[in-house]
Amino acid sequence: MVSVVGVQFKKAGKIYYFDPDGAVIERGTKVIVETARGIEFGEAVIGNREVEEKDIIAPLKKVLRIAGDEDIKQVEENREKEKDAFNICLQKIRDHHLEMKLIDVEYTFDRNKVLFYFTADGRVDFRELVKDLASIFKTRIELRQIGVRDEAKMLGGLGICGHSLCCATFLGEFEPVSIKMAKEQNLSLNPSKISGTCGRLMCCLKYEQDAYEDALKKIPKISAIVSTPGGQGVVVDVSLLKETVKVKMDKDNENVLQVYPVSDIKVIKDVENRQDDVNLDDLKHLEDN
């Protein structure tokens, strides 16, 4: 077992394990740690705990110290510098006529590097821009191209549910979301109905997918022939969450619709998956590649 603390550098950011180096660090404590890109300021979101060696990437970087007033003051100064750097970079992008959208600027804690995050439709030759920025800030410059999901995570906003975006509030990492999930959850395959603010499939499609997959194993497909307490019929509709099926009964040459729990029916003849009215390939651009 290895003693670790979990540190987060941004709200809803990924949690990284660090070696507490013998210190007792409680959740919520601000700390200074050594990272691959230099000395950084973060918050311990997981206090001291023991984890299996297989759950860490050795060797662990150490927590250098618990952050003091001077450290917190430097972080605040860095935030002010980031605002100025954003405006300067924005102007330089215009001067160089570059097709790129600046999203965010971040100083490392020790100010050894300034990172500029941007989006663009394709590759951007920003070599001259980097030279300009380096001459102004007199430090290392890194321009990092990000995707539309990362842009939404950084900028935040409201989803169609009316709540703050999941990615900006609690999702540490993005999980793959596919059109198949929307189809299996019986959602409209209209892009405007299943896309988030970022233009990609909504992250929340992933939340209930396991429950839908379990339900699909129990429920017959539409058009399957089933035996029910009221006789034989054909499935015309299903409710995955309620685990019920609507069956068209053939009684005295009259079509009668009855709803039965899945537990009360038995499949006589199932059907193959039917061809979708919507070509799923046309919706692949909504998936995050």
C-alpha positions as CSV (number, residue, x, y, z in Angstrom):
1,M,0.0,0.0,0.0
2,V,1.1,3.6,-0.7
3,S,0.2,6.7,1.2
4,V,-1.2,9.4,-1.1
5,V,-3.3,12.6,-1.2
6,G,-5.5,13.5,-4.2
7,V,-4.9,17.0,-5.6
8,Q,-7.0,19.0,-8.1
9,F,-5.7,22.0,-9.9
10,K,-8.9,23.3,-11.5
11,K,-12.6,23.1,-10.5
12,A,-14.0,19.8,-12.0
13,G,-10.4,19.0,-13.1
14,K,-8.7,15.6,-13.0
15,I,-7.5,14.4,-9.6
16,Y,-3.8,13.5,-9.3
17,Y,-2.1,11.5,-6.6
18,F,0.9,12.9,-4.8
19,D,3.1,11.7,-2.0
20,P,2.3,13.6,1.2
21,D,5.9,13.2,2.3
22,G,4.9,12.4,5.9
23,A,2.5,15.4,6.3
24,V,-1.1,15.1,7.4
25,I,-3.2,16.8,4.8
26,E,-6.9,17.2,5.2
27,R,-9.4,17.6,2.4
28,G,-9.7,21.2,1.4
29,T,-6.1,22.1,2.2
30,K,-4.3,24.2,-0.3
31,V,-0.9,22.7,-1.2
32,I,2.2,23.4,-3.3
33,V,3.3,20.4,-5.3
34,E,5.9,19.5,-7.9
35,T,4.5,18.5,-11.3
36,A,5.8,17.6,-14.7
37,R,5.4,21.2,-15.8
38,G,6.9,22.8,-12.7
39,I,5.8,23.9,-9.2
40,E,2.0,24.2,-9.0
41,F,-0.7,25.3,-6.5
42,G,-3.7,23.0,-6.0
43,E,-6.3,21.8,-3.5
44,A,-6.3,18.5,-1.7
45,V,-9.7,17.0,-2.5
46,I,-8.7,13.6,-1.1
47,G,-6.9,13.6,2.3
48,N,-4.3,11.1,3.3
49,R,-5.2,7.6,2.4
50,E,-3.6,4.2,1.5
51,V,-4.0,2.9,-2.1
52,E,-2.8,-0.1,-3.9
53,E,0.5,0.3,-5.8
54,K,-1.3,-0.7,-9.0
55,D,-3.5,2.4,-8.7
56,I,-0.6,4.8,-9.0
57,I,1.9,5.8,-11.6
58,A,5.3,5.6,-9.9
59,P,7.3,7.5,-8.9
60,L,4.9,9.9,-7.2
61,K,5.8,13.6,-7.1
62,K,5.8,15.0,-3.6
63,V,3.7,17.6,-1.8
64,L,6.3,20.4,-1.2
65,R,4.3,22.2,1.5
66,I,0.9,23.4,2.6
67,A,0.2,26.7,0.9
68,G,0.7,29.8,3.0
69,D,-0.6,33.4,2.7
70,E,2.3,34.4,0.4
71,D,1.5,31.4,-1.9
72,I,-2.2,32.3,-2.1
73,K,-1.3,36.0,-2.8
74,Q,0.9,34.8,-5.7
75,V,-2.0,32.8,-7.1
76,E,-4.2,35.9,-7.0
77,E,-1.5,37.9,-8.8
78,N,-1.2,35.3,-11.4
79,R,-5.0,35.5,-12.1
80,E,-4.7,39.2,-12.7
81,K,-1.7,38.7,-15.0
82,E,-3.7,36.1,-16.9
83,K,-6.4,38.7,-17.7
84,D,-3.8,41.1,-19.2
85,A,-2.1,38.2,-21.1
86,F,-5.5,37.2,-22.6
87,N,-6.0,40.7,-24.0
88,I,-2.5,41.0,-25.3
89,C,-2.7,37.6,-27.0
90,L,-6.0,38.4,-28.5
91,Q,-4.6,41.5,-30.1
92,K,-1.6,39.6,-31.4
93,I,-3.8,37.0,-33.0
94,R,-5.6,39.8,-34.9
95,D,-2.3,41.3,-35.9
96,H,-1.1,38.0,-37.4
97,H,-4.6,37.4,-39.0
98,L,-4.7,33.9,-37.5
99,E,-7.9,31.8,-37.8
100,M,-8.0,30.7,-34.1
101,K,-10.2,31.4,-31.1
102,L,-8.5,32.2,-27.8
103,I,-10.3,30.4,-24.9
104,D,-8.2,30.8,-21.8
105,V,-4.7,31.8,-20.5
106,E,-3.0,30.1,-17.5
107,Y,0.2,31.0,-15.7
108,T,2.0,28.2,-13.9
109,F,2.4,29.0,-10.2
110,D,6.1,29.8,-10.5
111,R,5.5,31.9,-13.6
112,N,8.0,29.8,-15.6
113,K,5.4,29.3,-18.3
114,V,2.3,30.8,-19.8
115,L,-0.2,28.5,-21.5
116,F,-2.6,29.8,-24.1
117,Y,-5.6,27.6,-24.9
118,F,-7.3,28.0,-28.3
119,T,-9.7,26.3,-30.7
120,A,-9.4,26.2,-34.5
121,D,-10.9,24.3,-37.4
122,G,-7.6,23.0,-38.5
123,R,-3.8,23.3,-38.0
124,V,-2.5,26.8,-37.3
125,D,1.0,28.1,-38.0
126,F,1.5,30.2,-34.8
127,R,5.3,30.3,-34.8
128,E,5.5,34.0,-35.3
129,L,2.8,34.5,-32.6
130,V,4.9,32.5,-30.1
131,K,7.9,34.7,-30.9
132,D,5.9,37.9,-30.2
133,L,4.5,36.6,-27.0
134,A,7.9,35.4,-25.7
135,S,9.4,38.8,-26.4
136,I,6.6,40.4,-24.3
137,F,6.3,38.0,-21.4
138,K,10.0,37.1,-21.2
139,T,9.1,33.5,-20.2
140,R,8.3,30.1,-21.8
141,I,5.2,30.2,-24.0
142,E,3.0,27.2,-24.9
143,L,0.0,27.4,-27.2
144,R,-2.3,24.4,-26.8
145,Q,-5.1,23.6,-29.2
146,I,-8.2,22.1,-27.5
147,G,-11.4,20.5,-28.6
148,V,-15.0,21.9,-28.3
149,R,-15.7,19.8,-25.2
150,D,-12.7,21.2,-23.4
151,E,-13.8,24.7,-24.5
152,A,-17.2,24.1,-22.9
153,K,-15.5,22.8,-19.7
154,M,-13.3,25.9,-19.4
155,L,-16.0,28.5,-20.3
156,G,-18.9,26.9,-18.5
157,G,-22.6,27.7,-19.2
158,L,-26.1,26.1,-18.8
159,G,-27.3,22.9,-20.4
160,I,-30.8,22.4,-21.9
161,C,-31.8,21.0,-18.5
162,G,-31.2,24.4,-17.0
163,H,-28.3,23.3,-14.8
164,S,-24.7,24.3,-15.0
165,L,-22.7,22.1,-17.5
166,C,-21.7,18.8,-15.9
167,C,-18.2,19.1,-17.4
168,A,-17.7,22.5,-15.8
169,T,-19.0,21.5,-12.3
170,F,-18.0,17.9,-11.5
171,L,-16.9,15.7,-14.4
172,G,-13.1,15.2,-13.9
173,E,-12.7,13.4,-17.3
174,F,-14.8,13.0,-20.4
175,E,-16.1,9.5,-21.1
176,P,-16.9,8.3,-24.6
177,V,-20.6,8.9,-25.7
178,S,-22.0,7.3,-28.8
179,I,-25.1,7.6,-31.0
180,K,-25.9,4.0,-30.0
181,M,-26.6,5.2,-26.5
182,A,-29.2,7.7,-27.7
183,K,-30.8,5.0,-29.9
184,E,-30.9,2.4,-27.1
185,Q,-32.5,5.0,-24.7
186,N,-35.2,5.5,-27.3
187,L,-34.4,9.2,-27.7
188,S,-35.1,11.3,-30.7
189,L,-32.1,11.2,-33.0
190,N,-32.6,14.8,-33.9
191,P,-29.1,16.4,-33.3
192,S,-30.6,19.4,-31.6
193,K,-32.2,17.1,-29.0
194,I,-29.2,15.0,-28.1
195,S,-26.4,17.5,-28.4
196,G,-24.9,19.6,-25.6
197,T,-23.7,23.2,-25.7
198,C,-20.4,22.1,-27.2
199,G,-22.2,20.6,-30.2
200,R,-21.3,17.0,-29.3
201,L,-23.5,14.3,-27.7
202,M,-24.6,15.2,-24.2
203,C,-22.4,13.6,-21.5
204,C,-25.5,12.7,-19.5
205,L,-26.3,10.0,-22.1
206,K,-23.7,8.0,-20.3
207,Y,-25.2,8.2,-16.8
208,E,-28.1,5.8,-17.3
209,Q,-26.6,3.6,-20.1
210,D,-25.9,0.6,-17.8
211,A,-29.5,0.6,-16.6
212,Y,-30.8,0.7,-20.2
213,E,-28.5,-2.1,-21.3
214,D,-29.7,-4.3,-18.5
215,A,-33.3,-3.5,-19.4
216,L,-32.7,-4.3,-23.1
217,K,-31.7,-7.8,-22.2
218,K,-35.1,-8.5,-20.6
219,I,-37.4,-6.7,-23.0
220,P,-38.4,-8.1,-26.4
221,K,-38.0,-6.1,-29.6
222,I,-40.9,-4.4,-31.3
223,S,-42.7,-6.8,-33.7
224,A,-41.7,-9.8,-31.6
225,I,-44.5,-12.4,-31.2
226,V,-45.1,-13.1,-27.5
227,S,-47.4,-15.2,-25.3
228,T,-49.3,-13.2,-22.6
229,P,-51.8,-14.1,-19.9
230,G,-54.4,-12.9,-22.4
231,G,-53.2,-14.9,-25.3
232,Q,-50.7,-14.5,-28.2
233,G,-49.9,-11.1,-29.6
234,V,-47.3,-8.8,-31.2
235,V,-45.2,-6.2,-29.4
236,V,-46.0,-2.7,-30.7
237,D,-44.3,-0.6,-28.0
238,V,-41.9,-1.0,-25.1
239,S,-41.1,1.1,-22.0
240,L,-37.6,0.3,-20.9
241,L,-37.7,2.1,-17.6
242,K,-41.1,0.7,-16.5
243,E,-40.1,-2.7,-18.0
244,T,-43.5,-3.1,-19.7
245,V,-44.6,-3.9,-23.2
246,K,-47.6,-3.0,-25.2
247,V,-49.0,-5.9,-27.1
248,K,-51.5,-6.0,-30.0
249,M,-53.9,-8.9,-29.3
250,D,-55.8,-10.5,-32.1
251,K,-59.2,-11.2,-30.5
252,D,-62.2,-12.0,-32.7
253,N,-60.6,-10.2,-35.6
254,E,-60.3,-7.0,-33.5
255,N,-57.0,-5.4,-32.6
256,V,-56.8,-5.0,-28.8
257,L,-53.9,-3.3,-27.1
258,Q,-52.8,-4.5,-23.7
259,V,-49.9,-3.5,-21.5
260,Y,-48.0,-6.2,-19.6
261,P,-45.0,-6.4,-17.3
262,V,-42.1,-8.1,-18.9
263,S,-42.3,-10.8,-16.2
264,D,-45.8,-11.8,-17.5
265,I,-44.8,-12.5,-21.1
266,K,-42.8,-15.1,-23.0
267,V,-41.2,-14.5,-26.3
268,I,-42.4,-17.0,-29.0
269,K,-40.5,-15.5,-31.9
270,D,-38.1,-12.6,-31.7
271,V,-37.1,-10.3,-34.6
272,E,-33.8,-9.1,-35.9
273,N,-32.9,-5.5,-35.4
274,R,-34.8,-3.4,-37.8
275,Q,-33.2,-0.9,-40.1
276,D,-33.4,2.6,-38.6
277,D,-35.2,5.3,-40.4
278,V,-32.2,7.6,-39.6
279,N,-28.8,6.8,-41.0
280,L,-26.6,6.7,-37.9
281,D,-23.6,7.4,-40.0
282,D,-25.0,10.8,-40.7
283,L,-24.8,11.5,-36.9
284,K,-21.3,10.3,-36.3
285,H,-20.0,13.9,-36.3
286,L,-21.7,14.4,-33.0
287,E,-19.4,11.9,-31.3
288,D,-16.2,13.1,-29.9
289,N,-13.3,11.6,-31.9
